[in-house]
Every structure is written in C-alpha cells, then in structure tokens.
Amino acid sequence: MKKVTLKIFVVIVVALIIGGTHLLYSTTLLHRNLKELVTIADRVFIGKCISVQGTEVQLSGGKIYATEYTFEVSESLKGSVGDVITFRQYGLSKPKQVGDELMYYGKIPAMPTYNENEAYMLFLGRDSKLGLTSPVGLFQGAFSIQQDNYGRQVAVNGIFNRGLFKDMDASEIQGLNLTQSEQRFVTKTSGPLFLHDFVSVVKKHVKTYK
C-alpha cells in the first residue's frame, strides 16, 4: 500500500542549550487515515476545553515551553480517560514575553491549539518521557466540533478531513460491520462529517483495531 506524504514540512527549533548546542529537527508529516489514527492513539475522547495555561518543562541544562490543556470529557472512545483530562503539548498557544524586546512564539507548524469553551474530538498519542503529548498526525488527529448551517454537529480536522478514509478496501469495510449509511459515509474524500455518524464509525474502528 502506497504511503501518502502530505506536502507539509515541519521545522522545529527547540530552544534548549545542552552542552552549548541548539537542537534542530526537520521532518515531514505523513498522512494518517482513520484506521491509523485509531490504532496509534493511546486515548480518544470528545470533550470541551476548560483551561489553557502556559507552562515550562525543566530539562537538564535548560527548559522548554509547553501548554497545559484541561478538558471536560463528554465521551471516552479509547483508553483510560476520566471525566476530566489534563495534558501538555510542546509549544505555546500564544506568544510569551521573555524580555523587554523579546517575544517567544513557540508555535510548531501543524501542531493544533485549542480554545476554551470549544469542543473537540482528540486522538492523543502516549505521553513522552517529558510528560508531553500531541494528537496523532498533529492537526490530523484533532477534530473541531462545530455546527453547520442547519444546527447539526460536525467534526473537521486541520486538513478538512482530506483522505480520512483513504486506502480502506472492501474487506476492511465489511469487517467493520458498517451500516449502509456508514458505508456511504466512509466514501467521502473530504469535508465536514456528521458527529453522530463519525463517533459510530470511530467506535467500530476501536473495537476492530484496538
């Protein structure tokens, strides 16, 4: 199966001085379909962001900035998630004044941020040794829950759900025991997804591929 690589190049400059050396990482972001989001994710949940706080993570010889998010969970779809979950992501959600004439932005391209009082469905990876995490595929694994023009709840990720069901063959679809409406649902190539149907399809993926 051919792996699709999104034309997104993420360059991360970590402002750490370890042995006097600045670390520079460059990477490409692989496209992830729903099956991959589910299988790689450690936790999948729907919730409302109730707190956004900038914080620091101390390292030997330096520190990095992160953002601590707290969510009120309305539905847990995979993993150990309670009524409230708090996690940390690398980078800041907004600039931080670190000197009289110096602002630290700390924003990674493709890393999603979350606004207080807004709802999301997140596919979070495991916490790192530093206690940091991020959605699988970065903004591919973070779905904003919105209302369409008719008041229906829909879910949209950072690439407008493009290719979310790519590379799903007939046998996989059959193995998920999807309803007829859900089978039509997974033929979409992009665009908002009705939340009710999306949650049902995610649950069936979790049951099949956990």
Backbone as CSV, one residue per row, in Angstrom:
resi,resn,N_x,N_y,N_z,CA_x,CA_y,CA_z,C_x,C_y,C_z
1,MET,0.844,-1.189,0.000,0.000,0.000,0.000,0.882,1.242,0.000
2,LYS,0.604,2.112,-0.923,1.427,3.309,-1.070,1.147,4.297,0.046
3,LYS,2.186,4.762,0.664,2.054,5.751,1.741,2.071,7.157,1.150
4,VAL,1.077,7.932,1.521,0.968,9.301,1.043,1.616,10.231,2.049
5,THR,2.467,11.108,1.575,3.098,12.096,2.437,2.512,13.460,2.135
6,LEU,1.942,14.096,3.118,1.411,15.433,2.931,2.536,16.396,2.609
7,LYS,2.224,17.393,1.812,3.230,18.385,1.453,3.329,19.433,2.555
8,ILE,3.692,18.943,3.718,3.853,19.807,4.887,5.218,19.519,5.466
9,PHE,6.032,20.512,5.580,7.354,20.329,6.147,7.412,21.076,7.467
10,VAL,7.653,20.331,8.511,7.651,20.893,9.850,9.082,21.043,10.313
11,VAL,9.482,22.256,10.613,10.813,22.507,11.135,10.666,22.981,12.570
12,ILE,11.259,22.244,13.475,11.134,22.537,14.896,12.489,22.948,15.437
13,VAL,12.582,24.164,15.925,13.793,24.605,16.593,13.520,24.568,18.084
14,VAL,14.149,23.659,18.790,13.960,23.529,20.224,14.982,24.407,20.916
15,ALA,14.475,25.376,21.682,15.368,26.344,22.315,15.951,25.779,23.595
16,LEU,16.751,24.741,23.419,17.463,24.141,24.541,18.948,24.329,24.297
17,ILE,19.681,24.525,25.357,21.132,24.550,25.247,21.658,23.404,26.083
18,ILE,22.026,22.332,25.406,22.567,21.155,26.075,23.993,20.990,25.571
19,GLY,24.948,21.242,26.460,26.333,21.213,26.020,26.640,22.320,25.041
20,GLY,25.867,23.430,25.151,26.121,24.581,24.289,25.620,24.414,22.880
21,THR,24.786,23.387,22.624,24.327,23.122,21.265,22.826,23.332,21.158
22,HIS,22.400,24.082,20.141,20.979,24.201,19.851,20.579,23.009,18.994
23,LEU,19.434,22.416,19.321,18.979,21.247,18.590,18.001,21.672,17.506
24,LEU,18.207,21.156,16.301,17.330,21.464,15.171,16.788,20.164,14.609
25,TYR,15.474,20.074,14.505,14.863,18.886,13.948,14.056,19.281,12.710
26,SER,14.138,18.471,11.674,13.347,18.702,10.473,12.670,17.398,10.105
27,THR,11.399,17.471,9.766,10.679,16.241,9.461,9.562,16.521,8.476
28,THR,9.014,15.456,7.907,7.823,15.563,7.087,6.682,14.905,7.835
29,LEU,5.491,15.305,7.512,4.319,14.809,8.212,3.580,13.830,7.318
30,LEU,3.523,12.563,7.744,2.839,11.543,6.968,1.330,11.681,7.102
31,HIS,0.647,11.397,6.005,-0.805,11.380,6.065,-1.274,10.183,6.889
32,ARG,-2.291,10.387,7.720,-2.869,9.318,8.537,-4.356,9.190,8.228
33,ASN,-4.788,7.964,7.897,-6.221,7.750,7.739,-6.834,7.383,9.087
34,LEU,-8.133,7.161,9.108,-8.804,6.936,10.387,-8.314,5.668,11.077
35,LYS,-8.085,4.621,10.313,-7.576,3.378,10.911,-6.262,3.633,11.640
36,GLU,-5.375,4.403,11.032,-4.082,4.697,11.656,-4.249,5.603,12.871
37,LEU,-5.133,6.582,12.780,-5.376,7.440,13.944,-5.827,6.610,15.139
38,VAL,-6.731,5.670,14.888,-7.275,4.848,15.971,-6.225,3.910,16.544
39,THR,-5.480,3.225,15.673,-4.536,2.215,16.162,-3.346,2.845,16.870
40,ILE,-2.903,4.014,16.435,-1.739,4.653,17.043,-2.113,5.393,18.323
41,ALA,-3.318,5.937,18.375,-3.728,6.755,19.524,-3.760,5.939,20.810
42,ASP,-3.325,6.580,21.884,-3.404,5.983,23.218,-4.747,6.295,23.874
43,ARG,-5.289,7.471,23.550,-6.567,7.920,24.098,-7.347,8.651,23.017
44,VAL,-8.629,8.348,22.940,-9.527,9.051,22.021,-10.737,9.499,22.831
45,PHE,-11.062,10.774,22.740,-12.191,11.272,23.526,-12.798,12.510,22.885
46,ILE,-14.008,12.817,23.321,-14.689,14.056,22.956,-14.825,14.887,24.223
47,GLY,-14.519,16.163,24.127,-14.625,16.987,25.318,-14.549,18.466,25.016
48,LYS,-14.815,19.256,26.040,-14.748,20.715,25.942,-13.514,21.208,26.670
49,CYS,-12.753,22.053,26.002,-11.565,22.637,26.623,-12.012,23.648,27.678
50,ILE,-11.553,23.454,28.915,-11.982,24.340,30.004,-10.832,25.150,30.600
51,SER,-9.597,24.845,30.190,-8.463,25.606,30.720,-7.285,25.515,29.763
52,VAL,-6.619,26.647,29.558,-5.412,26.726,28.726,-4.372,27.508,29.513
53,GLN,-3.259,26.864,29.857,-2.235,27.502,30.679,-0.845,27.246,30.100
54,GLY,-0.090,28.318,29.895,1.303,28.157,29.512,2.112,27.620,30.682
55,THR,3.098,26.790,30.392,3.901,26.198,31.454,5.315,25.950,30.950
56,GLU,6.179,25.528,31.846,7.564,25.220,31.500,7.871,23.783,31.884
57,VAL,8.684,23.133,31.067,9.155,21.776,31.358,10.658,21.860,31.563
58,GLN,11.103,21.527,32.746,12.519,21.637,33.081,13.295,20.432,32.547
59,LEU,14.438,20.724,31.950,15.344,19.698,31.449,16.724,19.931,32.034
60,SER,17.565,18.947,31.925,18.948,19.115,32.343,19.614,20.132,31.425
61,GLY,19.973,21.262,31.961,20.640,22.288,31.169,19.709,23.279,30.511
62,GLY,18.421,23.201,30.776,17.526,24.158,30.145,16.070,23.850,30.411
63,LYS,15.212,24.460,29.622,13.780,24.246,29.764,13.115,24.456,28.417
64,ILE,11.920,23.925,28.291,11.119,24.179,27.104,9.751,24.680,27.557
65,TYR,9.106,25.412,26.666,7.770,25.913,26.961,6.724,24.950,26.408
66,ALA,5.655,24.812,27.143,4.559,23.939,26.731,3.242,24.592,27.133
67,THR,2.162,24.028,26.648,0.832,24.483,27.042,0.093,23.331,27.701
68,GLU,-0.480,23.612,28.849,-1.255,22.606,29.575,-2.737,22.847,29.311
69,TYR,-3.384,21.831,28.761,-4.806,21.911,28.446,-5.592,20.996,29.377
70,THR,-6.734,21.470,29.821,-7.652,20.644,30.601,-8.983,20.559,29.859
71,PHE,-9.475,19.330,29.732,-10.734,19.079,29.029,-11.747,18.424,29.957
72,GLU,-12.973,18.860,29.828,-14.103,18.180,30.451,-14.602,17.154,29.435
73,VAL,-14.486,15.886,29.768,-14.747,14.811,28.808,-16.233,14.463,28.784
74,SER,-16.814,14.482,27.593,-18.218,14.088,27.447,-18.354,12.646,26.990
75,GLU,-17.336,12.135,26.290,-17.380,10.735,25.856,-15.965,10.224,25.621
76,SER,-15.654,9.090,26.228,-14.361,8.427,26.029,-14.540,7.306,25.021
77,LEU,-13.703,7.297,23.987,-13.828,6.315,22.915,-12.716,5.275,22.934
78,LYS,-11.587,5.606,23.545,-10.478,4.649,23.645,-9.556,5.069,24.781
79,GLY,-9.006,4.094,25.490,-8.013,4.370,26.513,-8.610,4.771,27.844
80,SER,-7.705,5.081,28.766,-8.103,5.455,30.123,-8.295,6.965,30.200
81,VAL,-9.536,7.387,30.147,-9.871,8.811,30.193,-11.004,8.998,31.197
82,GLY,-10.790,9.845,32.187,-11.820,10.106,33.188,-12.748,11.221,32.762
83,ASP,-13.451,11.786,33.720,-14.372,12.884,33.436,-13.630,14.161,33.062
84,VAL,-12.397,14.277,33.546,-11.544,15.431,33.233,-10.162,14.902,32.871
85,ILE,-9.567,15.467,31.835,-8.215,15.070,31.437,-7.364,16.319,31.267
86,THR,-6.142,16.261,31.757,-5.172,17.341,31.587,-3.942,16.780,30.900
87,PHE,-3.473,17.469,29.871,-2.275,17.025,29.159,-1.476,18.238,28.702
88,ARG,-0.219,17.995,28.357,0.671,19.066,27.923,1.150,18.823,26.499
89,GLN,1.151,19.888,25.715,1.701,19.866,24.359,2.906,20.802,24.281
90,TYR,3.877,20.413,23.466,5.033,21.281,23.241,4.574,22.572,22.570
91,GLY,5.164,23.685,22.972,4.870,24.979,22.371,3.793,25.731,23.125
92,LEU,3.670,26.992,22.786,2.706,27.865,23.446,1.535,28.164,22.521
93,SER,0.380,28.373,23.114,-0.800,28.708,22.319,-0.805,30.179,21.914
94,LYS,-0.054,31.009,22.636,0.077,32.419,22.286,1.447,32.914,22.738
95,PRO,1.935,34.014,22.176,3.292,34.483,22.473,3.505,34.780,23.951
96,LYS,4.757,34.627,24.373,5.142,34.893,25.761,6.257,35.927,25.778
97,GLN,6.096,36.937,26.612,7.133,37.956,26.764,8.266,37.387,27.609
98,VAL,9.461,37.300,27.040,10.597,36.747,27.774,11.700,37.780,27.978
99,GLY,11.483,38.986,27.534,12.450,40.062,27.713,11.824,41.370,27.287
100,ASP,12.516,42.474,27.544,11.954,43.775,27.205,11.630,43.889,25.717
101,GLU,12.463,43.294,24.887,12.264,43.404,23.446,12.193,42.029,22.779
102,LEU,11.847,41.013,23.547,11.871,39.656,23.004,10.565,38.936,23.307
103,MET,9.941,38.425,22.252,8.736,37.619,22.394,9.051,36.201,21.929
104,TYR,8.602,35.221,22.706,8.784,33.824,22.320,7.441,33.289,21.831
105,TYR,7.427,32.836,20.583,6.176,32.370,19.994,5.975,30.867,20.223
106,GLY,7.027,30.084,20.040,6.967,28.670,20.359,5.868,27.907,19.655
107,LYS,5.526,28.302,18.452,4.434,27.656,17.716,5.004,26.733,16.657
108,ILE,4.618,25.467,16.714,5.069,24.490,15.731,4.051,24.414,14.598
109,PRO,4.485,24.529,13.341,3.549,24.332,12.239,2.886,22.964,12.338
110,ALA,1.604,22.921,12.108,0.797,21.692,12.119,0.441,21.198,13.516
111,MET,0.934,21.865,14.567,0.534,21.492,15.926,-0.759,22.231,16.273
112,PRO,-1.836,21.517,16.560,-3.094,22.202,16.857,-3.080,22.872,18.222
113,THR,-3.887,23.890,18.363,-4.150,24.500,19.665,-5.657,24.468,19.889
114,TYR,-6.070,24.656,21.138,-7.479,24.505,21.489,-7.948,25.731,22.259
115,ASN,-9.150,26.165,21.985,-9.712,27.345,22.622,-10.651,26.949,23.757
116,GLU,-10.600,27.713,24.829,-11.502,27.450,25.948,-12.957,27.523,25.500
117,ASN,-13.769,26.647,26.076,-15.215,26.574,25.831,-15.571,26.070,24.438
118,GLU,-14.597,25.516,23.742,-14.877,24.882,22.458,-14.661,23.378,22.572
119,ALA,-15.409,22.620,21.757,-15.401,21.157,21.846,-14.544,20.550,20.741
120,TYR,-13.927,19.418,21.060,-13.035,18.729,20.129,-13.149,17.215,20.317
121,MET,-12.789,16.494,19.271,-12.504,15.069,19.387,-11.007,14.917,19.144
122,LEU,-10.296,14.333,20.112,-8.843,14.225,20.026,-8.398,12.771,20.025
123,PHE,-7.413,12.492,19.179,-6.743,11.196,19.121,-5.325,11.417,19.651
124,LEU,-5.132,11.308,20.950,-3.851,11.638,21.569,-2.905,10.446,21.586
125,GLY,-1.622,10.727,21.321,-0.594,9.703,21.458,-0.207,9.513,22.914
126,ARG,0.699,8.584,23.155,1.187,8.346,24.516,2.006,9.544,25.000
127,ASP,2.019,9.752,26.294,2.875,10.787,26.864,4.336,10.397,26.685
128,SER,5.167,11.389,26.363,6.603,11.163,26.244,7.234,11.110,27.632
129,LYS,8.536,10.865,27.681,9.254,10.860,28.955,9.211,12.218,29.634
130,LEU,8.995,13.259,28.838,8.894,14.615,29.394,7.471,14.942,29.830
131,GLY,6.555,13.993,29.635,5.168,14.248,30.001,4.404,15.050,28.967
132,LEU,4.913,15.075,27.734,4.255,15.808,26.651,3.562,14.836,25.709
133,THR,2.519,15.309,25.069,1.819,14.505,24.081,1.347,15.411,22.959
134,SER,0.738,14.831,21.939,0.133,15.583,20.848,-0.806,14.640,20.115
135,PRO,-1.721,15.180,19.320,-2.583,14.303,18.542,-1.779,13.507,17.509
136,VAL,-2.235,12.316,17.217,-1.619,11.510,16.167,-1.719,12.286,14.851
137,GLY,-0.584,12.407,14.148,-0.601,13.169,12.902,-0.786,14.657,13.105
138,LEU,-0.506,15.135,14.334,-0.671,16.551,14.686,-2.085,17.022,14.348
139,PHE,-2.251,18.002,13.465,-3.608,18.524,13.269,-4.544,17.557,12.557
140,GLN,-4.014,16.418,12.097,-4.892,15.405,11.508,-5.707,14.678,12.579
141,GLY,-5.159,14.601,13.797,-5.821,13.877,14.872,-6.566,14.764,15.847
142,ALA,-6.829,16.007,15.452,-7.582,16.944,16.295,-8.771,17.466,15.494
143,PHE,-9.971,17.116,15.915,-11.190,17.476,15.193,-11.978,18.509,15.986
144,SER,-12.171,19.654,15.376,-13.009,20.685,15.978,-14.475,20.320,15.755
145,ILE,-15.269,20.410,16.809,-16.695,20.106,16.701,-17.454,21.417,16.556
146,GLN,-18.153,21.546,15.439,-18.830,22.789,15.096,-20.289,22.501,14.759
147,GLN,-21.023,23.547,14.466,-22.393,23.403,13.984,-22.465,23.889,12.549
148,ASP,-23.156,23.110,11.698,-23.326,23.559,10.324,-24.489,24.547,10.248
149,ASN,-24.833,24.944,9.040,-25.878,25.956,8.866,-27.254,25.493,9.319
150,TYR,-27.397,24.184,9.519,-28.684,23.631,9.947,-28.673,23.244,11.427
151,GLY,-27.608,23.636,12.135,-27.529,23.358,13.556,-27.068,21.963,13.902
152,ARG,-26.585,21.219,12.913,-26.112,19.856,13.159,-24.638,19.881,13.542
153,GLN,-24.256,19.022,14.474,-22.859,18.955,14.897,-22.026,18.212,13.859
154,VAL,-20.911,18.823,13.493,-19.989,18.210,12.539,-18.572,18.269,13.107
155,ALA,-17.719,17.391,12.597,-16.320,17.328,13.041,-15.404,17.577,11.854
156,VAL,-14.397,18.427,12.065,-13.459,18.787,10.995,-12.057,18.864,11.574
157,ASN,-11.085,18.215,10.907,-9.703,18.327,11.377,-8.954,19.407,10.599
158,GLY,-7.655,19.497,10.827,-6.866,20.591,10.270,-6.643,20.541,8.782
159,ILE,-6.964,19.423,8.141,-6.855,19.346,6.678,-8.224,19.062,6.068
160,PHE,-9.267,19.510,6.754,-10.642,19.412,6.259,-11.026,17.959,5.994
161,ASN,-10.482,17.053,6.815,-10.777,15.614,6.744,-10.338,14.974,5.427
162,ARG,-9.410,15.607,4.747,-8.976,15.076,3.454,-8.306,13.714,3.627
163,GLY,-8.772,12.729,2.875,-8.162,11.407,2.874,-8.352,10.624,4.159
164,LEU,-9.349,10.979,4.962,-9.529,10.320,6.253,-9.856,8.833,6.093
165,PHE,-10.525,8.498,4.999,-10.882,7.096,4.761,-10.115,6.510,3.578
166,LYS,-9.022,7.140,3.225,-8.205,6.674,2.104,-7.629,5.290,2.402
167,ASP,-7.535,4.471,1.357,-6.926,3.130,1.431,-7.758,2.133,2.238
168,MET,-9.023,2.421,2.446,-9.906,1.428,3.057,-10.482,0.553,1.953
169,ASP,-10.117,-0.728,1.951,-10.639,-1.607,0.905,-11.962,-2.233,1.342
170,ALA,-12.580,-2.948,0.413,-13.913,-3.506,0.654,-13.924,-4.490,1.815
171,SER,-12.865,-5.278,1.947,-12.822,-6.274,3.024,-12.745,-5.603,4.394
172,GLU,-12.006,-4.494,4.480,-11.928,-3.767,5.750,-13.277,-3.171,6.121
173,ILE,-13.939,-2.590,5.135,-15.253,-2.003,5.383,-16.235,-3.078,5.837
174,GLN,-16.177,-4.245,5.181,-17.055,-5.347,5.567,-16.753,-5.812,6.990
175,GLY,-15.467,-5.844,7.346,-15.070,-6.293,8.673,-15.513,-5.369,9.786
176,LEU,-15.797,-4.116,9.451,-16.243,-3.151,10.457,-17.738,-3.247,10.743
177,ASN,-18.449,-4.022,9.906,-19.905,-4.166,10.071,-20.614,-2.814,10.058
178,LEU,-20.258,-2.012,9.081,-20.869,-0.693,8.957,-22.286,-0.805,8.414
179,THR,-23.138,0.095,8.842,-24.474,0.182,8.271,-24.367,0.759,6.860
180,GLN,-25.459,0.713,6.130,-25.437,1.252,4.771,-25.110,2.742,4.771
181,SER,-25.684,3.461,5.706,-25.410,4.901,5.770,-23.952,5.155,6.134
182,GLU,-23.386,4.315,7.008,-21.981,4.464,7.388,-21.058,4.098,6.231
183,GLN,-21.465,3.133,5.415,-20.668,2.784,4.242,-20.613,3.952,3.270
184,ARG,-21.722,4.645,3.102,-21.716,5.846,2.254,-20.866,6.941,2.900
185,PHE,-20.928,6.987,4.205,-20.187,7.979,4.980,-18.685,7.876,4.719
186,VAL,-18.150,6.640,4.684,-16.703,6.464,4.550,-16.215,6.606,3.113
187,THR,-17.119,6.886,2.187,-16.683,7.145,0.815,-16.337,8.619,0.608
188,LYS,-16.603,9.452,1.602,-16.292,10.876,1.477,-14.780,11.076,1.406
189,THR,-14.343,11.956,0.542,-12.911,12.223,0.394,-12.454,13.432,1.205
190,SER,-13.385,14.288,1.581,-13.047,15.454,2.404,-14.343,16.105,2.865
191,GLY,-14.202,17.089,3.728,-15.353,17.863,4.172,-15.843,17.473,5.548
192,PRO,-16.702,18.308,6.138,-17.221,18.055,7.482,-17.953,16.720,7.564
193,LEU,-17.874,16.088,8.740,-18.531,14.805,8.975,-19.542,14.970,10.102
194,PHE,-20.737,14.444,9.894,-21.731,14.497,10.964,-21.191,13.769,12.181
195,LEU,-21.212,14.439,13.317,-20.562,13.906,14.512,-21.150,12.562,14.937
196,HIS,-22.452,12.423,14.906,-23.083,11.176,15.349,-22.568,9.992,14.540
197,ASP,-22.536,10.138,13.213,-22.046,9.055,12.355,-20.556,8.827,12.561
198,PHE,-19.817,9.907,12.708,-18.370,9.796,12.874,-18.035,9.039,14.153
199,VAL,-18.712,9.361,15.238,-18.471,8.671,16.508,-18.759,7.180,16.363
200,SER,-19.839,6.842,15.687,-20.186,5.433,15.492,-19.103,4.703,14.711
201,VAL,-18.600,5.333,13.653,-17.549,4.713,12.841,-16.253,4.588,13.641
202,VAL,-15.915,5.604,14.427,-14.710,5.540,15.264,-14.825,4.394,16.265
203,LYS,-15.971,4.249,16.900,-16.165,3.164,17.869,-15.957,1.803,17.222
204,LYS,-16.437,1.643,16.001,-16.275,0.362,15.312,-14.817,0.130,14.936
205,HIS,-14.100,1.197,14.604,-12.658,1.076,14.362,-11.939,0.667,15.645
206,VAL,-12.295,1.296,16.754,-11.651,0.968,18.034,-11.895,-0.494,18.385
207,LYS,-13.111,-0.947,18.215,-13.456,-2.338,18.539,-12.687,-3.317,17.664
208,THR,-12.470,-2.950,16.404,-11.819,-3.852,15.444,-10.303,-3.793,15.517
209,TYR,-9.748,-2.588,15.723,-8.301,-2.404,15.584,-7.587,-2.030,16.878
210,LYS,-8.250,-2.070,18.018,-7.615,-1.638,19.266,-6.424,-2.522,19.608
